[in-house]
Amino acid sequence: MAYHSYELIYTLMYQRHSRDFSEYLLHHIVTIMLIVITYSSNWLPVGSVIMLLHEAADVPLALFKMAVEMWKDVYMFSLYGIVLVAWIYMRIFFFPYGCIRLIYEESISSDNAM
């Protein structure tokens, strides 16, 4: 949470001129909300898995952004393919079908279910 709080403040103070200011701002606010809500509702393991899945897909994205800034077309196109595959697999396939489904099934079969 400290990292995303720092990045939120840094983005607000020093990166207002960047093209992806609103995306970064939204990203850090949503991540901080995820941490606070999962911690306060005692679902921190679930929130940790969600953050891990989303951050794992962001690693190739950061490399892609670096390649775009360096204007290396070969790296840029190959990293774009990696970003696309990682994003589709982690966020569109594995997150809903692997995580949300398992959490849903666990909450139904739990003895503590209402």
LINQUIKA-V740972 format. One record per helix or strand of 2 or more residues. SS is the DSSP state (H for helix, E for strand). FROM is the first residue (numbers start at 0). TO is the last residue. If there is no record, write none. Layout:
<<SS/FROM/TO> <SS/FROM/TO>>
//
This chain:
<<H/1/13> <H/20/39> <H/43/69> <H/72/108>>
//
